[in-house]
Amino acid sequence: MTRDPLVIVATLSLAGLALFFLVEHAPKWLRALASSKPFDGIRTALAPIALPGWIKAVAFLAWSALLLTLLAGMFFVILTGLAKLPGITPETAPDLRWYLLTLTAITAALGAIIALPFTLRRTVQNERQTRTAEEGYVTQQINDAVANLAAHKEVNKLGRNLIYEHDGQKKRGFAWYGEDFQLPQDEADSSLPIYQSDGEWKNVALTEPNIEVRIGAILALERLARQRANDAKGTTARTSDGILDHEGAGDHVRIMEILCAYIRENAPASGAKDRTWQEGEGTPNLDEWIEQLSPPRTDIQTALRVLGRRTCDQRACEGHQPKDVNHHDLQNAGELWHGARLDLRDTNLQASYLAHENARPMNLCHADLTRSRMEGANLAKARLMGAKLHRAQMQAIGLVGAQMQRADLKKAQLERAELAWAEMQGADLSEAQMQRADLWGAQFDEATTFRPATLRGAGLKVVDLSMLALDPDILAGAFGDATVTLPDGLATGTPPLAHWSTEDLEHQYWDEDNSPFHIAWRAFQATLEKQSKDPD
């Protein structure tokens, strides 16, 4: 160790300055440690990274340790160089060069470590700016598509004023070329009019929905929704409602809400065609009237298809179910959904096409679905309270846990329908076709009209039928076990339910091949098929 007075004075001076600086500023540093900009930059940069908190803490401590190590090393190199400075000779000159190179390297490394928080902060800011620009672009695309949803076009039609006599009074009306003159609604049931005077045909400019442009807007929204759902793919963070916490997921949900609102506003239930006559001689019957119902407008049907063909990624954006309702907790299936729900309440969907659509979960309360087609659709946990499903085609439909209180299911085609734990209190199932339907846990009450046309091959388990007025012959076409509560006068194992099991057969919904109930149920169905092929 050198004893040169100059080196000793310089070393003591640097040490004194460092000690004074630490004593003066260390308290401030400690107080500002949690809020200083460099540390804030590190925390901000690490915040979006999907890593456990302890890993982020270790990374922060490693950065701090490296910073302190480089600071200590730099001071050590400087002090060492000052100690060797008086003894420099031509022979030891190369050592000076190595000393300067070491000092330069440590200084560069220290500068990089100090600049790291600022670099991370700048990177995060650039990412936020990019994300903001992207969100603005997506928002503009959505706005442009929504504007096209209201597109109209001008059409010209020929019309003329009309003076006619009705019930002894002269009145004025307006007739369109090529169309029969329609009386006002309050005169529809009166005598036919007597035309007295016709005006000249004139060209009349009208506006009507531009269906082509609106369909293009709907399809553009579908493409954008799928793109944003794909952006959110793999996101694990969720809100308290179960919706994925990602901008793309939120955009998808908003687009679905826009399409649902479009259907509700353009096809309200109040616009559904209703029967204004009583059945009788000379009038069509109800079935004939239902067959003549017109399907929804093309743009409405297109929007329904878009809702129904959502991908798995899209449905993941809308929410989640904590338990698999197809396997373990069917009894509470209606309460398991958390997240967004397609809202088509009070809509006119007469003669619509929802077949093979994956539209769960959907709110169709008080919707008019008369003569709609829903074969194979998955409407698990759907809300169908008060819905009109007269003559609806619902073969093999999935209605697990659906809420169908007071629904009109007269003459509905429910062959092979999954109605496990469906709530049908007050529903009307008159003349419904329910061959091979799964009624495990279905819920009825005194207000339920349960008079299906057939239950041939249906399966019943954990069902209370005691309050219903049932036709024993129809019930005999189904299969059940001891968990079914039957009306007075009927018992499992005795005619006409002699083929019903007197035991509580285990029902393994998640393993139907090995489920005792399903094995016995399939055996009964095979017997019915054999009887159909060989009546003798």
C-alpha positions in Angstrom: 0.0 0.0 0.0 1.5 3.4 -1.0 2.2 6.0 1.6 2.3 8.9 -0.9 0.6 11.8 0.9 -1.1 13.0 -2.3 -2.8 9.6 -2.8 -3.8 9.4 0.8 -5.3 12.9 0.7 -7.2 12.1 -2.6 -8.5 8.8 -1.2 -9.7 10.4 2.1 -11.3 13.3 0.1 -13.3 10.9 -2.1 -14.3 8.8 0.8 -15.4 11.9 2.7 -17.4 13.3 -0.2 -19.1 9.9 -0.7 -19.9 9.6 3.0 -21.2 13.2 3.1 -23.3 12.5 0.0 -24.8 9.4 1.5 -25.6 10.9 4.8 -27.2 13.9 3.1 -29.2 12.1 0.5 -29.7 8.5 1.7 -32.9 9.3 3.7 -34.4 11.0 0.6 -33.5 8.0 -1.5 -35.1 5.5 0.9 -38.3 7.6 1.1 -38.5 7.9 -2.7 -37.5 4.4 -3.5 -41.1 3.2 -4.0 -42.0 6.1 -6.2 -38.9 7.1 -8.1 -39.1 7.3 -11.9 -36.5 4.6 -12.7 -38.1 2.1 -10.3 -41.5 3.1 -11.5 -40.3 2.4 -15.0 -39.3 -1.1 -14.0 -42.5 -1.8 -12.2 -44.6 -0.4 -15.1 -42.7 -2.4 -17.6 -43.0 -5.6 -15.6 -46.7 -5.0 -14.7 -48.2 -6.4 -18.0 -45.9 -9.4 -18.0 -47.9 -12.5 -16.9 -45.3 -13.6 -14.3 -45.8 -14.3 -10.6 -45.1 -11.4 -8.3 -42.2 -13.1 -6.6 -40.4 -13.5 -10.0 -40.8 -9.7 -10.6 -39.5 -9.0 -7.1 -36.4 -11.2 -7.7 -35.8 -9.4 -11.0 -36.0 -6.0 -9.3 -33.6 -7.1 -6.5 -31.2 -8.5 -9.1 -31.1 -5.2 -10.9 -30.5 -3.3 -7.7 -27.7 -5.7 -6.7 -26.0 -5.3 -10.1 -26.3 -1.5 -9.9 -24.7 -1.4 -6.4 -22.0 -3.9 -7.5 -21.0 -1.8 -10.5 -21.0 1.4 -8.4 -18.7 -0.3 -5.9 -16.5 -1.6 -8.6 -16.2 1.7 -10.3 -15.1 3.4 -7.0 -12.7 0.6 -6.3 -11.1 0.9 -9.8 -10.8 4.7 -9.4 -9.2 4.4 -5.9 -6.9 1.7 -7.1 -5.8 3.8 -10.1 -5.2 6.8 -7.9 -3.0 4.7 -5.6 -1.0 3.5 -8.6 -0.8 6.9 -10.4 2.4 8.2 -8.6 4.4 5.0 -9.4 3.8 5.1 -13.2 7.0 4.5 -15.2 7.6 3.7 -18.9 7.8 0.1 -18.0 4.4 0.1 -16.2 2.6 2.2 -18.9 0.7 -0.8 -20.4 -0.9 -1.3 -16.9 -2.3 2.2 -17.2 -3.9 1.3 -20.5 -5.6 -1.8 -19.0 -6.7 0.4 -16.1 -8.4 2.9 -18.5 -10.0 0.0 -20.5 -11.4 -1.5 -17.2 -12.7 1.9 -16.1 -14.3 2.5 -19.5 -16.0 -1.0 -19.5 -17.4 -0.6 -16.0 -18.6 3.0 -16.8 -20.4 1.7 -19.9 -22.0 -1.2 -18.0 -23.0 1.2 -15.2 -24.6 3.6 -17.7 -26.5 0.7 -19.4 -27.8 -0.5 -16.0 -28.9 3.1 -15.0 -30.5 3.6 -18.4 -32.4 0.3 -18.2 -35.5 1.7 -16.2 -35.8 4.6 -18.6 -35.5 2.3 -21.6 -38.2 0.1 -20.2 -40.4 3.0 -19.4 -40.0 4.4 -23.0 -40.7 0.9 -24.4 -43.9 0.7 -22.3 -45.0 4.2 -23.5 -44.4 3.3 -27.1 -46.4 0.1 -26.6 -49.2 2.1 -25.1 -49.2 4.6 -27.9 -49.3 1.7 -30.4 -52.1 0.0 -28.5 -54.0 3.3 -28.4 -53.6 3.8 -32.1 -54.8 0.2 -32.7 -57.8 0.7 -30.5 -58.6 3.9 -32.3 -58.4 2.0 -35.6 -60.6 -0.8 -34.3 -63.1 1.7 -32.9 -63.2 3.5 -36.3 -63.9 0.2 -38.1 -66.7 -0.6 -35.7 -68.2 2.9 -36.1 -68.0 2.6 -39.9 -69.8 -0.7 -39.8 -72.4 0.5 -37.4 -73.1 3.5 -39.7 -73.7 1.1 -42.6 -76.2 -0.9 -40.4 -78.5 2.1 -40.8 -78.1 2.4 -44.6 -81.1 3.2 -46.7 -81.8 3.5 -50.4 -84.3 5.5 -52.4 -86.8 3.6 -54.5 -89.6 5.0 -56.8 -93.1 3.6 -56.8 -96.2 4.5 -58.7 -99.2 5.6 -56.5 -102.3 7.6 -56.6 -105.0 9.1 -54.4 -108.2 7.3 -54.1 -111.8 8.4 -53.2 -114.0 5.5 -52.2 -117.4 5.0 -50.4 -117.4 2.8 -47.4 -120.4 2.1 -45.2 -122.2 5.0 -46.9 -119.4 7.5 -46.3 -117.0 9.0 -48.8 -113.3 8.6 -47.7 -109.9 9.2 -49.1 -107.1 6.7 -49.4 -103.9 5.9 -51.3 -103.2 3.0 -53.6 -100.0 1.6 -55.0 -99.6 0.4 -58.5 -99.9 -3.4 -58.7 -101.0 -3.8 -55.1 -104.5 -4.3 -53.7 -105.9 -1.3 -51.8 -105.8 -2.0 -48.1 -108.5 -0.6 -45.8 -107.4 1.0 -42.5 -107.3 -1.5 -39.7 -110.4 -0.1 -38.0 -112.4 -0.8 -41.2 -110.9 -4.2 -42.0 -113.9 -6.2 -40.7 -116.5 -4.0 -42.4 -118.1 -4.2 -45.8 -116.0 -3.9 -49.0 -115.4 -0.4 -50.4 -117.0 1.0 -53.5 -114.5 3.0 -55.5 -115.8 6.2 -56.9 -112.8 8.2 -58.2 -109.2 7.4 -59.0 -106.4 10.0 -59.2 -103.6 9.9 -61.7 -100.6 7.7 -61.2 -97.6 9.6 -59.9 -94.1 8.7 -59.1 -93.4 8.6 -55.3 -89.9 8.5 -53.9 -89.6 6.3 -50.9 -86.7 5.1 -48.7 -86.2 1.6 -47.5 -83.5 -0.4 -45.8 -80.5 -1.1 -48.0 -80.3 -4.8 -47.3 -77.1 -5.4 -49.3 -75.1 -2.7 -47.5 -76.4 -3.8 -44.1 -75.5 -7.5 -44.7 -72.0 -6.3 -45.7 -71.8 -4.3 -42.4 -72.9 -7.4 -40.4 -70.3 -9.6 -42.0 -67.6 -6.9 -41.5 -68.5 -6.9 -37.8 -68.2 -10.7 -37.7 -64.7 -10.6 -39.2 -63.6 -7.9 -36.8 -65.1 -9.8 -33.8 -63.2 -12.9 -34.8 -60.0 -11.0 -35.2 -60.3 -9.3 -31.8 -61.2 -12.7 -30.2 -58.1 -14.2 -31.7 -56.0 -11.3 -30.3 -57.3 -12.2 -26.9 -56.6 -15.9 -27.3 -54.4 -17.2 -24.5 -55.3 -14.4 -22.1 -55.8 -15.8 -18.6 -56.7 -12.6 -16.7 -60.5 -12.3 -16.1 -62.8 -9.8 -14.6 -65.1 -10.6 -11.7 -67.8 -11.4 -14.2 -65.6 -14.0 -15.9 -65.0 -12.0 -19.0 -61.4 -12.1 -20.4 -59.6 -8.9 -19.4 -58.3 -8.0 -22.8 -59.1 -5.2 -25.2 -59.9 -7.7 -27.9 -62.3 -9.6 -25.7 -64.1 -6.4 -24.8 -64.4 -5.4 -28.5 -65.9 -8.8 -29.3 -68.5 -8.5 -26.6 -69.4 -5.0 -27.7 -69.8 -6.2 -31.3 -72.1 -9.0 -30.2 -74.2 -6.5 -28.2 -74.4 -4.3 -31.3 -75.7 -7.2 -33.4 -78.2 -8.2 -30.7 -79.5 -4.6 -30.4 -79.8 -4.5 -34.2 -82.0 -7.6 -34.2 -84.1 -6.3 -31.3 -84.7 -2.9 -32.9 -85.4 -4.2 -36.4 -87.4 -7.3 -35.5 -89.3 -6.5 -32.3 -91.9 -8.9 -31.0 -94.6 -6.3 -31.5 -94.0 -6.7 -35.2 -94.8 -10.4 -35.2 -97.6 -11.5 -37.4 -100.6 -12.4 -35.2 -103.8 -14.2 -36.0 -106.7 -11.8 -36.2 -109.4 -14.4 -36.9 -111.1 -17.2 -35.1 -111.0 -20.7 -36.5 -114.2 -21.7 -38.1 -115.8 -22.7 -41.3 -114.3 -20.9 -44.2 -111.2 -19.8 -42.4 -107.7 -21.4 -42.3 -106.8 -23.4 -39.3 -103.9 -22.5 -37.0 -101.4 -25.0 -38.6 -102.1 -23.6 -42.1 -101.6 -20.0 -40.8 -98.3 -21.0 -39.2 -97.0 -22.6 -42.4 -97.6 -19.3 -44.2 -95.4 -17.3 -41.8 -92.6 -15.4 -43.5 -89.0 -15.8 -42.3 -87.1 -12.8 -41.0 -85.7 -10.2 -43.3 -82.4 -11.4 -44.9 -80.2 -9.0 -42.8 -81.9 -10.2 -39.6 -81.3 -13.9 -40.5 -77.7 -13.0 -41.4 -77.1 -11.5 -38.0 -78.6 -14.6 -36.3 -76.2 -16.8 -38.2 -73.3 -14.6 -37.1 -74.4 -15.0 -33.5 -74.7 -18.7 -33.9 -71.4 -19.5 -35.6 -69.2 -17.9 -33.0 -65.9 -19.8 -32.5 -64.6 -21.2 -29.3 -62.2 -18.2 -28.9 -65.2 -15.9 -29.3 -67.2 -17.6 -26.7 -64.2 -17.6 -24.3 -64.3 -13.8 -24.6 -67.8 -13.7 -23.3 -67.3 -15.5 -20.0 -66.8 -18.9 -18.5 -68.6 -21.5 -16.5 -66.8 -22.7 -13.3 -68.0 -26.3 -13.7 -68.7 -28.5 -16.6 -72.5 -28.6 -16.7 -72.4 -31.5 -19.1 -70.7 -33.7 -16.5 -71.0 -32.8 -12.9 -73.5 -30.1 -11.8 -76.5 -30.2 -14.1 -78.9 -29.4 -11.3 -77.4 -25.9 -11.0 -76.7 -25.5 -14.6 -78.9 -22.4 -15.0 -76.9 -20.6 -12.3 -73.3 -21.4 -13.5 -72.9 -19.0 -16.3 -70.9 -15.9 -15.6 -70.2 -13.3 -18.2 -71.9 -11.8 -21.3 -75.2 -13.3 -22.6 -76.7 -12.7 -26.0 -79.8 -10.6 -25.4 -82.6 -11.2 -27.9 -85.6 -10.6 -25.6 -88.9 -9.6 -27.1 -87.9 -10.2 -30.7 -89.9 -11.5 -33.6 -88.0 -14.6 -34.9 -91.0 -16.3 -36.6 -89.9 -19.0 -39.1 -86.2 -18.1 -38.4 -83.3 -20.5 -38.9 -81.2 -21.3 -35.8 -80.4 -24.9 -36.7 -77.0 -26.2 -35.6 -76.2 -22.9 -34.1 -74.0 -22.6 -31.0 -75.8 -19.7 -29.5 -75.4 -20.4 -25.8 -76.0 -18.7 -23.6 -78.9 -16.7 -25.0 -81.8 -14.6 -23.6 -84.9 -15.3 -25.6 -87.5 -14.3 -23.0 -90.9 -13.5 -24.7 -89.4 -14.0 -28.2 -91.7 -15.2 -30.9 -90.0 -18.4 -32.3 -93.2 -19.8 -33.9 -92.2 -22.4 -36.6 -88.5 -21.6 -36.2 -85.9 -24.2 -37.0 -83.4 -25.1 -34.3 -82.5 -28.7 -35.0 -79.3 -29.6 -33.2 -78.8 -26.1 -31.7 -77.0 -25.7 -28.4 -79.1 -23.5 -26.2 -77.8 -24.8 -22.9 -78.7 -22.4 -20.0 -80.8 -20.3 -22.4 -83.6 -18.1 -21.0 -86.8 -18.9 -22.8 -89.4 -17.7 -20.3 -92.6 -16.8 -22.0 -91.2 -17.6 -25.5 -93.6 -18.8 -28.3 -92.2 -22.0 -29.7 -95.4 -23.3 -31.4 -94.5 -25.9 -34.0 -90.8 -25.1 -33.6 -88.4 -27.7 -35.1 -86.2 -28.5 -32.1 -85.0 -32.1 -32.8 -81.8 -33.0 -30.9 -81.6 -29.5 -29.4 -79.5 -28.9 -26.3 -81.6 -27.2 -23.6 -79.6 -28.4 -20.6 -80.5 -26.1 -17.7 -82.7 -23.9 -19.9 -85.3 -21.7 -18.2 -88.5 -22.3 -20.1 -91.2 -21.2 -17.6 -94.5 -20.4 -19.3 -93.1 -21.1 -22.7 -95.5 -22.2 -25.5 -94.2 -25.5 -26.8 -97.4 -26.7 -28.4 -96.7 -29.2 -31.2 -93.0 -28.5 -30.9 -90.7 -31.2 -32.4 -88.5 -32.2 -29.4 -87.3 -35.6 -30.6 -84.0 -36.5 -28.9 -84.0 -33.1 -27.1 -81.7 -32.7 -24.1 -83.9 -31.3 -21.4 -81.8 -32.2 -18.4 -82.7 -29.9 -15.5 -84.8 -27.7 -17.8 -87.2 -25.5 -15.8 -90.6 -25.9 -17.5 -93.0 -24.6 -14.8 -96.1 -23.3 -16.4 -95.0 -24.4 -19.9 -97.5 -25.8 -22.4 -96.3 -29.0 -24.0 -99.5 -30.0 -25.6 -99.1 -32.5 -28.5 -95.3 -32.0 -28.4 -93.2 -34.7 -30.1 -90.8 -35.9 -27.4 -89.5 -39.3 -28.7 -86.2 -40.2 -27.0 -86.0 -36.9 -25.1 -83.7 -36.8 -22.1 -85.8 -35.5 -19.1 -83.3 -36.1 -16.3 -84.2 -33.6 -13.6 -86.7 -31.7 -15.7 -88.8 -29.4 -13.5 -92.6 -29.1 -13.7 -95.4 -27.7 -11.5 -99.2 -27.7 -11.3 -99.4 -25.0 -14.0 -97.5 -27.1 -16.6 -99.5 -28.6 -19.4 -97.7 -31.8 -19.9 -99.7 -33.6 -22.6 -97.2 -34.5 -25.2 -98.2 -36.4 -28.3 -95.7 -39.1 -27.4 -92.9 -39.9 -25.0 -91.8 -43.0 -26.9 -88.3 -43.9 -25.9 -87.8 -40.9 -23.6 -85.8 -41.2 -20.4 -86.9 -39.8 -17.0 -84.9 -39.6 -13.8 -85.1 -37.4 -10.7 -88.4 -36.0 -12.0 -91.5 -35.1 -10.0 -94.7 -35.9 -12.0 -97.0 -36.2 -9.1 -98.9 -33.0 -9.7 -99.5 -33.6 -13.5 -102.5 -35.2 -15.1 -100.8 -37.7 -17.3 -102.0 -40.3 -19.8 -100.7 -43.6 -18.5 -100.4 -45.0 -22.0 -98.2 -42.1 -23.1 -96.0 -42.4 -20.0 -95.7 -46.1 -20.7 -93.8 -45.3 -23.8 -91.0 -43.8 -21.8 -88.4 -45.3 -19.4 -87.6 -44.3 -15.8 -86.5 -45.6 -12.5 -87.3 -45.3 -8.8 -86.2 -41.6 -8.6 -89.3 -40.5 -10.6 -92.2 -39.4 -8.4 -95.3 -40.7 -10.1 -99.0 -39.6 -9.8 -101.3 -41.7 -7.6 -102.2 -45.0 -9.1 -98.9 -45.5 -11.0 -95.8 -47.3 -9.7 -92.6 -48.5 -11.3 -92.4 -52.2 -12.0 -96.2 -52.6 -12.3 -98.3 -52.2 -15.5 -98.3 -50.0 -17.4 -94.8 -49.2 -16.1 -93.7 -52.8 -15.7 -90.5 -52.1 -17.8 -89.4 -49.2 -15.4 -86.7 -50.0 -13.0 -87.6 -50.3 -9.3 -84.1 -49.2 -8.3 -82.2 -45.9 -8.3 -79.9 -46.5 -11.3 -76.7 -44.6 -11.3 -76.7 -41.9 -14.0 -73.2 -41.1 -15.2 -73.8 -38.3 -17.7 -70.1 -38.0 -18.4 -69.7 -41.7 -19.1 -72.9 -42.9 -20.9 -71.3 -46.1 -22.2 -70.8 -47.3 -18.6 -73.8 -45.6 -17.0 -76.3 -48.2 -15.6 -79.2 -45.9 -16.3 -78.2 -45.3 -19.9 -77.5 -49.0 -20.5 -81.0 -49.9 -19.3 -82.5 -46.9 -21.2 -80.8 -48.0 -24.5 -82.0 -51.6 -24.0 -85.6 -50.3 -23.7 -85.2 -48.2 -26.9 -83.8 -51.2 -28.7 -86.9 -53.2 -27.7 -89.1 -50.4 -29.1 -87.2 -50.4 -32.4 -87.6 -54.2 -32.6 -91.3 -53.9 -32.0 -91.6 -51.3 -34.7 -89.9 -53.5 -37.2 -91.7 -56.7 -36.1 -95.2 -55.7 -34.9 -96.2 -59.4 -34.4 
